[in-house]
Amino acid sequence: MARVEIELNPVDHITTDAIGQPGQRVFYIQGVQGEQTVTLIVEKLQIQTLSLGVEEFLLELRGRFPELDDTTTDYEEDQMRIQPPVDPLFRVGELALGYDRDTDRVMILAREVLDSGSEEPEEGEPAGSEVRFWCTRNQLLAMSRWGLEVSGRGRPVCPYCGQPMEPSGHFCPKRNGYKH
């Protein structure tokens, strides 16, 4: 696939969500600007890490720019659901955050994960496709809180070994393989 570079500045809506049954879910980040919808596949751990990183990032911004308005954590669950079309552009390998003080917008930079068969980029050229989602701090905080909610709705965790349990239970190594 050819390298793609997309910038949604600003997004009308940004969210993260999962589709599928716990243990078999696929996680996504989706940004919408006007008629353009960009959907990317991410890992559950990336959503959790991004969500926690957002909290720290916003606290750091607040410390550097004390004149900024407070962010709100309000969101409507129905509005945070991923919207069709769910046609992912690529699988994300790297996520980063940035901030533009002049516009008071936060950027989420998503870079494509490259497989071992990908061509090496030219010197100084970025590898793989990338998308930049520019959003308000409130949009970002709502996405991060929703991301933690969605990622926490997975399979229950075994109290003995900490591994996820299937609905039918699992064989726990801490209980000598007994089904829990």
C-alpha positions in Angstrom: 0.0 0.0 0.0 1.2 3.5 -0.8 2.1 5.8 2.0 -0.8 8.0 3.1 -0.7 11.2 5.1 -4.0 12.6 6.4 -4.6 15.6 8.7 -8.1 16.2 10.2 -7.8 19.7 11.5 -10.0 20.0 13.4 -12.1 16.9 13.9 -15.8 17.2 14.4 -15.7 14.0 16.5 -13.1 11.6 17.7 -13.6 8.3 19.5 -12.2 4.9 20.3 -14.3 1.8 20.5 -14.3 -2.0 20.2 -16.3 -4.3 18.0 -16.8 -8.0 18.8 -17.1 -10.3 21.8 -14.7 -10.0 24.8 -11.6 -11.9 24.0 -12.2 -11.4 20.2 -12.7 -7.7 20.0 -11.0 -5.4 17.6 -10.2 -1.9 18.8 -10.4 1.3 16.7 -9.8 5.0 16.8 -12.1 7.0 14.5 -12.0 10.7 13.6 -14.6 12.5 11.6 -14.3 15.8 9.8 -17.2 16.8 7.7 -17.9 14.0 5.3 -14.4 12.4 5.8 -14.2 9.5 8.3 -10.8 8.0 9.2 -10.8 4.7 11.1 -7.6 3.0 12.3 -7.1 -0.4 14.1 -5.3 -0.2 17.4 -4.6 -2.7 20.2 -6.4 -2.7 23.5 -3.1 -1.9 25.3 -2.6 1.1 23.0 -6.0 2.5 24.0 -5.3 2.0 27.7 -1.9 3.6 27.4 -3.2 6.5 25.4 -6.0 7.1 27.8 -3.7 7.2 30.8 -1.2 9.3 28.8 -3.9 11.8 28.0 -4.6 12.4 31.7 -0.9 13.1 32.4 -0.5 15.2 29.2 -3.5 17.4 30.1 -2.1 17.8 33.7 1.2 18.9 32.2 -0.5 21.4 29.9 -2.4 22.8 32.8 0.9 23.3 34.7 2.6 25.0 31.7 -0.5 27.1 30.7 -2.4 27.8 33.9 -4.7 30.2 32.1 -6.3 27.4 30.1 -10.0 26.6 30.9 -10.7 23.4 32.8 -11.6 20.4 30.7 -14.9 18.5 31.1 -15.3 14.8 31.2 -18.9 14.6 30.0 -19.8 12.4 27.1 -22.8 10.5 25.8 -22.1 6.8 25.4 -24.3 6.5 22.3 -22.3 9.3 20.7 -19.0 7.7 21.5 -19.7 4.5 19.6 -17.8 3.9 16.4 -19.9 4.9 13.3 -20.0 3.2 10.0 -18.1 2.9 7.7 -15.7 0.8 9.7 -13.1 0.4 6.9 -9.7 0.8 8.7 -7.0 2.6 6.8 -4.2 0.8 8.6 -3.1 -0.8 11.9 -1.4 1.7 14.3 2.1 1.0 15.5 2.8 4.2 17.3 0.7 6.9 18.9 1.9 10.3 20.0 0.4 13.5 21.4 1.2 17.1 20.6 -0.3 20.6 21.4 -0.7 23.8 19.5 -1.1 26.7 22.0 -2.3 29.2 19.3 -5.4 27.1 18.4 -5.6 25.3 21.8 -5.9 22.0 20.0 -4.3 18.7 20.8 -3.0 16.4 18.1 -3.0 12.6 18.2 -0.5 11.3 15.7 -1.1 7.7 14.6 1.6 6.0 12.6 1.2 2.8 10.7 2.8 -0.4 12.0 5.2 -1.7 9.3 5.6 -5.4 8.6 8.9 -6.9 7.9 8.2 -6.9 4.1 7.9 -3.1 3.9 10.3 -1.1 1.8 12.8 1.0 3.7 12.0 4.7 3.5 14.4 7.2 2.0 16.7 9.0 4.4 14.7 11.6 6.4 11.4 10.3 5.1 8.8 9.0 7.7 8.1 5.3 7.4 4.5 4.2 6.8 1.3 6.1 6.7 0.2 8.6 9.3 -2.9 10.4 10.4 -3.0 13.5 12.6 -6.3 14.1 14.5 -6.5 17.7 15.8 -9.1 18.0 18.6 -10.1 20.1 21.6 -8.9 19.1 25.0 -12.5 18.2 26.0 -12.8 15.9 23.0 -9.5 14.3 23.9 -10.5 13.8 27.5 -13.9 12.3 26.5 -12.2 9.9 24.1 -9.7 8.9 26.8 -12.4 8.3 29.5 -14.5 6.3 27.0 -11.4 4.3 26.0 -10.8 3.3 29.6 -14.5 2.3 29.9 -14.5 0.3 26.7 -11.2 -1.5 27.4 -12.4 -2.4 30.9 -15.4 -4.2 29.5 -13.4 -7.2 28.5 -13.2 -10.7 29.9 -13.0 -11.0 33.7 -9.6 -11.5 35.2 -8.8 -14.6 37.2 -8.2 -13.6 40.9 -5.4 -16.2 41.2 -3.2 -15.8 38.1 -4.4 -12.5 36.6 -5.1 -14.0 33.2 -8.3 -13.3 31.3 -11.0 -15.9 31.8 -13.3 -17.2 29.0 -17.0 -17.5 29.7 -16.5 -21.2 30.1 -13.7 -20.6 32.7 -10.0 -21.3 32.3 -7.3 -23.6 33.5 -5.5 -21.7 36.1 -1.7 -22.4 36.5 -1.8 -21.0 40.1 -4.4 -23.6 40.9 -2.4 -26.5 39.4 -4.5 -26.4 36.2 -7.9 -26.7 37.9 -10.6 -25.1 35.9 -11.8 -21.8 37.6 
